[in-house]
Amino acid sequence: MDLELERFKRDVNLSEFAASVGYQLVRRERSAGGKWRGSSPASILMRHPSTNDKIVIRRDVDGHWTYFSVRDDRDSGSVIDFIQHRRPVSLAEIRVELRDWLHLERPAVAPELYRSPLRIQTRDALAVAATYARACPGGASTYLDERGISLATLRNKRFADTFRIDSRGNVLFAHRDPERPSQIVGFEIKNRGFTSFAPGGRRTLWTSNPQQGDDRLVILEGTIDALSYHQIHPSARARYISTAGSLGAYQLQLVQRAVAEMRAGGVTIIATDNDQAGERIAGRIEELIAGSFRTRRHRSPVGKDWNDCLRAHERQRGDRGRGERPLGR
């Protein structure tokens, strides 16, 4: 464990840091006397006025300040991820910046622009599992249809009960306990222009259903990308895992475990995004399993990720159906 990075994740108030680069609180709950109503909130919403980017910030049960972007499910994690998603800087440069932030004079941020008290999230495994159980088993979804995911893909036994649809039409992608795969411990929540994670839930990995004879493991950053990859490159012997946009130390351990569980002679396909963040994640995975397992880097040939590629294919097929010229010609 890197103790300095752990300290940054715990001690840098991410709402204050975000405010220092232009983000503003969206939901304010102060009373007339300037006090927070009731106890401190568990999460806050901030928006950047020039980019309209919206992020949700909270403190996890381990005390880490974390965030996720409302509009980009790959933009999430700690203060380190927050910086790397917004500026092309190295980890060494981030260390210097955050050391200064904690120890030296930093930009003055008006107290009303951020929140100092933020209640640490508590986990409630029973409530998370019950919420998932109430949702409908996977099937038709307006959101998934808009992303180009076919019913044939959704009904494939590889993905049976790896996602459900709640009463609002949100898609819930299950995160399971690695020691007890039948136990749901968290789930991603996705819909048009919206992404979140189960309140009180725990992030592990989203995984497809393993089957005997699997000889390849495809690692992606998002669940939608996993479904897209399968639809573009269907294989009866491939299993899929999604890191849900970030790759912390715990998720790295789970990735290593998933790779080790593959049959001898299998191959790991690293299909993370075709951008700087995707390359960084791919590099960490390659370093983790180097020399032990065969790996192959597979980047989307169109757009940033495999859903971009899938939708481009769908548009091309539609153009051909109308007698128009195919894309790329």
Secondary structure as a PSIPRED ss2 file (coil, helix, strand):
# PSIPRED VFORMAT (PSIPRED V4.0)

   1 M C   1.000  0.000  0.000
   2 D C   1.000  0.000  0.000
   3 L H   0.000  1.000  0.000
   4 E H   0.000  1.000  0.000
   5 L H   0.000  1.000  0.000
   6 E H   0.000  1.000  0.000
   7 R H   0.000  1.000  0.000
   8 F H   0.000  1.000  0.000
   9 K H   0.000  1.000  0.000
  10 R H   0.000  1.000  0.000
  11 D H   0.000  1.000  0.000
  12 V C   1.000  0.000  0.000
  13 N C   1.000  0.000  0.000
  14 L H   0.000  1.000  0.000
  15 S H   0.000  1.000  0.000
  16 E H   0.000  1.000  0.000
  17 F H   0.000  1.000  0.000
  18 A H   0.000  1.000  0.000
  19 A H   0.000  1.000  0.000
  20 S H   0.000  1.000  0.000
  21 V C   1.000  0.000  0.000
  22 G C   1.000  0.000  0.000
  23 Y C   1.000  0.000  0.000
  24 Q E   0.000  0.000  1.000
  25 L E   0.000  0.000  1.000
  26 V C   1.000  0.000  0.000
  27 R C   1.000  0.000  0.000
  28 R C   1.000  0.000  0.000
  29 E C   1.000  0.000  0.000
  30 R E   0.000  0.000  1.000
  31 S C   1.000  0.000  0.000
  32 A C   1.000  0.000  0.000
  33 G C   1.000  0.000  0.000
  34 G C   1.000  0.000  0.000
  35 K C   1.000  0.000  0.000
  36 W E   0.000  0.000  1.000
  37 R C   1.000  0.000  0.000
  38 G C   1.000  0.000  0.000
  39 S C   1.000  0.000  0.000
  40 S C   1.000  0.000  0.000
  41 P C   1.000  0.000  0.000
  42 A C   1.000  0.000  0.000
  43 S E   0.000  0.000  1.000
  44 I E   0.000  0.000  1.000
  45 L E   0.000  0.000  1.000
  46 M E   0.000  0.000  1.000
  47 R E   0.000  0.000  1.000
  48 H C   1.000  0.000  0.000
  49 P C   1.000  0.000  0.000
  50 S C   1.000  0.000  0.000
  51 T C   1.000  0.000  0.000
  52 N C   1.000  0.000  0.000
  53 D C   1.000  0.000  0.000
  54 K E   0.000  0.000  1.000
  55 I E   0.000  0.000  1.000
  56 V E   0.000  0.000  1.000
  57 I E   0.000  0.000  1.000
  58 R E   0.000  0.000  1.000
  59 R E   0.000  0.000  1.000
  60 D C   1.000  0.000  0.000
  61 V C   1.000  0.000  0.000
  62 D C   1.000  0.000  0.000
  63 G C   1.000  0.000  0.000
  64 H C   1.000  0.000  0.000
  65 W E   0.000  0.000  1.000
  66 T E   0.000  0.000  1.000
  67 Y E   0.000  0.000  1.000
  68 F E   0.000  0.000  1.000
  69 S E   0.000  0.000  1.000
  70 V C   1.000  0.000  0.000
  71 R C   1.000  0.000  0.000
  72 D C   1.000  0.000  0.000
  73 D C   1.000  0.000  0.000
  74 R C   1.000  0.000  0.000
  75 D C   1.000  0.000  0.000
  76 S E   0.000  0.000  1.000
  77 G E   0.000  0.000  1.000
  78 S C   1.000  0.000  0.000
  79 V H   0.000  1.000  0.000
  80 I H   0.000  1.000  0.000
  81 D H   0.000  1.000  0.000
  82 F H   0.000  1.000  0.000
  83 I H   0.000  1.000  0.000
  84 Q H   0.000  1.000  0.000
  85 H C   1.000  0.000  0.000
  86 R C   1.000  0.000  0.000
  87 R C   1.000  0.000  0.000
  88 P C   1.000  0.000  0.000
  89 V C   1.000  0.000  0.000
  90 S C   1.000  0.000  0.000
  91 L H   0.000  1.000  0.000
  92 A H   0.000  1.000  0.000
  93 E H   0.000  1.000  0.000
  94 I H   0.000  1.000  0.000
  95 R H   0.000  1.000  0.000
  96 V H   0.000  1.000  0.000
  97 E H   0.000  1.000  0.000
  98 L H   0.000  1.000  0.000
  99 R H   0.000  1.000  0.000
 100 D H   0.000  1.000  0.000
 101 W H   0.000  1.000  0.000
 102 L H   0.000  1.000  0.000
 103 H H   0.000  1.000  0.000
 104 L C   1.000  0.000  0.000
 105 E C   1.000  0.000  0.000
 106 R C   1.000  0.000  0.000
 107 P C   1.000  0.000  0.000
 108 A C   1.000  0.000  0.000
 109 V C   1.000  0.000  0.000
 110 A C   1.000  0.000  0.000
 111 P H   0.000  1.000  0.000
 112 E H   0.000  1.000  0.000
 113 L H   0.000  1.000  0.000
 114 Y C   1.000  0.000  0.000
 115 R C   1.000  0.000  0.000
 116 S C   1.000  0.000  0.000
 117 P C   1.000  0.000  0.000
 118 L C   1.000  0.000  0.000
 119 R C   1.000  0.000  0.000
 120 I E   0.000  0.000  1.000
 121 Q C   1.000  0.000  0.000
 122 T C   1.000  0.000  0.000
 123 R C   1.000  0.000  0.000
 124 D C   1.000  0.000  0.000
 125 A H   0.000  1.000  0.000
 126 L H   0.000  1.000  0.000
 127 A H   0.000  1.000  0.000
 128 V H   0.000  1.000  0.000
 129 A H   0.000  1.000  0.000
 130 A H   0.000  1.000  0.000
 131 T H   0.000  1.000  0.000
 132 Y H   0.000  1.000  0.000
 133 A H   0.000  1.000  0.000
 134 R H   0.000  1.000  0.000
 135 A C   1.000  0.000  0.000
 136 C E   0.000  0.000  1.000
 137 P E   0.000  0.000  1.000
 138 G C   1.000  0.000  0.000
 139 G C   1.000  0.000  0.000
 140 A C   1.000  0.000  0.000
 141 S C   1.000  0.000  0.000
 142 T H   0.000  1.000  0.000
 143 Y H   0.000  1.000  0.000
 144 L H   0.000  1.000  0.000
 145 D H   0.000  1.000  0.000
 146 E H   0.000  1.000  0.000
 147 R C   1.000  0.000  0.000
 148 G C   1.000  0.000  0.000
 149 I C   1.000  0.000  0.000
 150 S C   1.000  0.000  0.000
 151 L H   0.000  1.000  0.000
 152 A H   0.000  1.000  0.000
 153 T H   0.000  1.000  0.000
 154 L H   0.000  1.000  0.000
 155 R C   1.000  0.000  0.000
 156 N C   1.000  0.000  0.000
 157 K H   0.000  1.000  0.000
 158 R H   0.000  1.000  0.000
 159 F H   0.000  1.000  0.000
 160 A C   1.000  0.000  0.000
 161 D C   1.000  0.000  0.000
 162 T C   1.000  0.000  0.000
 163 F E   0.000  0.000  1.000
 164 R E   0.000  0.000  1.000
 165 I E   0.000  0.000  1.000
 166 D C   1.000  0.000  0.000
 167 S C   1.000  0.000  0.000
 168 R C   1.000  0.000  0.000
 169 G C   1.000  0.000  0.000
 170 N C   1.000  0.000  0.000
 171 V E   0.000  0.000  1.000
 172 L E   0.000  0.000  1.000
 173 F E   0.000  0.000  1.000
 174 A E   0.000  0.000  1.000
 175 H E   0.000  0.000  1.000
 176 R E   0.000  0.000  1.000
 177 D E   0.000  0.000  1.000
 178 P C   1.000  0.000  0.000
 179 E C   1.000  0.000  0.000
 180 R E   0.000  0.000  1.000
 181 P E   0.000  0.000  1.000
 182 S E   0.000  0.000  1.000
 183 Q E   0.000  0.000  1.000
 184 I E   0.000  0.000  1.000
 185 V E   0.000  0.000  1.000
 186 G E   0.000  0.000  1.000
 187 F E   0.000  0.000  1.000
 188 E E   0.000  0.000  1.000
 189 I E   0.000  0.000  1.000
 190 K E   0.000  0.000  1.000
 191 N E   0.000  0.000  1.000
 192 R C   1.000  0.000  0.000
 193 G C   1.000  0.000  0.000
 194 F E   0.000  0.000  1.000
 195 T E   0.000  0.000  1.000
 196 S E   0.000  0.000  1.000
 197 F E   0.000  0.000  1.000
 198 A C   1.000  0.000  0.000
 199 P C   1.000  0.000  0.000
 200 G C   1.000  0.000  0.000
 201 G C   1.000  0.000  0.000
 202 R C   1.000  0.000  0.000
 203 R C   1.000  0.000  0.000
 204 T C   1.000  0.000  0.000
 205 L C   1.000  0.000  0.000
 206 W E   0.000  0.000  1.000
 207 T E   0.000  0.000  1.000
 208 S C   1.000  0.000  0.000
 209 N C   1.000  0.000  0.000
 210 P C   1.000  0.000  0.000
 211 Q C   1.000  0.000  0.000
 212 Q C   1.000  0.000  0.000
 213 G C   1.000  0.000  0.000
 214 D C   1.000  0.000  0.000
 215 D C   1.000  0.000  0.000
 216 R E   0.000  0.000  1.000
 217 L E   0.000  0.000  1.000
 218 V E   0.000  0.000  1.000
 219 I E   0.000  0.000  1.000
 220 L E   0.000  0.000  1.000
 221 E C   1.000  0.000  0.000
 222 G C   1.000  0.000  0.000
 223 T H   0.000  1.000  0.000
 224 I H   0.000  1.000  0.000
 225 D H   0.000  1.000  0.000
 226 A H   0.000  1.000  0.000
 227 L H   0.000  1.000  0.000
 228 S H   0.000  1.000  0.000
 229 Y H   0.000  1.000  0.000
 230 H H   0.000  1.000  0.000
 231 Q H   0.000  1.000  0.000
 232 I H   0.000  1.000  0.000
 233 H C   1.000  0.000  0.000
 234 P C   1.000  0.000  0.000
 235 S C   1.000  0.000  0.000
 236 A C   1.000  0.000  0.000
 237 R C   1.000  0.000  0.000
 238 A E   0.000  0.000  1.000
 239 R E   0.000  0.000  1.000
 240 Y E   0.000  0.000  1.000
 241 I E   0.000  0.000  1.000
 242 S E   0.000  0.000  1.000
 243 T C   1.000  0.000  0.000
 244 A C   1.000  0.000  0.000
 245 G C   1.000  0.000  0.000
 246 S C   1.000  0.000  0.000
 247 L C   1.000  0.000  0.000
 248 G C   1.000  0.000  0.000
 249 A H   0.000  1.000  0.000
 250 Y H   0.000  1.000  0.000
 251 Q H   0.000  1.000  0.000
 252 L H   0.000  1.000  0.000
 253 Q H   0.000  1.000  0.000
 254 L H   0.000  1.000  0.000
 255 V H   0.000  1.000  0.000
 256 Q H   0.000  1.000  0.000
 257 R H   0.000  1.000  0.000
 258 A H   0.000  1.000  0.000
 259 V H   0.000  1.000  0.000
 260 A H   0.000  1.000  0.000
 261 E C   1.000  0.000  0.000
 262 M C   1.000  0.000  0.000
 263 R C   1.000  0.000  0.000
 264 A C   1.000  0.000  0.000
 265 G C   1.000  0.000  0.000
 266 G C   1.000  0.000  0.000
 267 V E   0.000  0.000  1.000
 268 T E   0.000  0.000  1.000
 269 I E   0.000  0.000  1.000
 270 I E   0.000  0.000  1.000
 271 A C   1.000  0.000  0.000
 272 T C   1.000  0.000  0.000
 273 D C   1.000  0.000  0.000
 274 N C   1.000  0.000  0.000
 275 D C   1.000  0.000  0.000
 276 Q H   0.000  1.000  0.000
 277 A H   0.000  1.000  0.000
 278 G H   0.000  1.000  0.000
 279 E H   0.000  1.000  0.000
 280 R H   0.000  1.000  0.000
 281 I H   0.000  1.000  0.000
 282 A H   0.000  1.000  0.000
 283 G H   0.000  1.000  0.000
 284 R H   0.000  1.000  0.000
 285 I H   0.000  1.000  0.000
 286 E H   0.000  1.000  0.000
 287 E H   0.000  1.000  0.000
 288 L H   0.000  1.000  0.000
 289 I H   0.000  1.000  0.000
 290 A C   1.000  0.000  0.000
 291 G C   1.000  0.000  0.000
 292 S C   1.000  0.000  0.000
 293 F C   1.000  0.000  0.000
 294 R E   0.000  0.000  1.000
 295 T E   0.000  0.000  1.000
 296 R E   0.000  0.000  1.000
 297 R E   0.000  0.000  1.000
 298 H C   1.000  0.000  0.000
 299 R C   1.000  0.000  0.000
 300 S C   1.000  0.000  0.000
 301 P C   1.000  0.000  0.000
 302 V C   1.000  0.000  0.000
 303 G C   1.000  0.000  0.000
 304 K C   1.000  0.000  0.000
 305 D C   1.000  0.000  0.000
 306 W H   0.000  1.000  0.000
 307 N H   0.000  1.000  0.000
 308 D H   0.000  1.000  0.000
 309 C H   0.000  1.000  0.000
 310 L H   0.000  1.000  0.000
 311 R H   0.000  1.000  0.000
 312 A H   0.000  1.000  0.000
 313 H H   0.000  1.000  0.000
 314 E H   0.000  1.000  0.000
 315 R H   0.000  1.000  0.000
 316 Q H   0.000  1.000  0.000
 317 R H   0.000  1.000  0.000
 318 G H   0.000  1.000  0.000
 319 D H   0.000  1.000  0.000
 320 R H   0.000  1.000  0.000
 321 G H   0.000  1.000  0.000
 322 R C   1.000  0.000  0.000
 323 G C   1.000  0.000  0.000
 324 E C   1.000  0.000  0.000
 325 R C   1.000  0.000  0.000
 326 P C   1.000  0.000  0.000
 327 L C   1.000  0.000  0.000
 328 G C   1.000  0.000  0.000
 329 R C   1.000  0.000  0.000
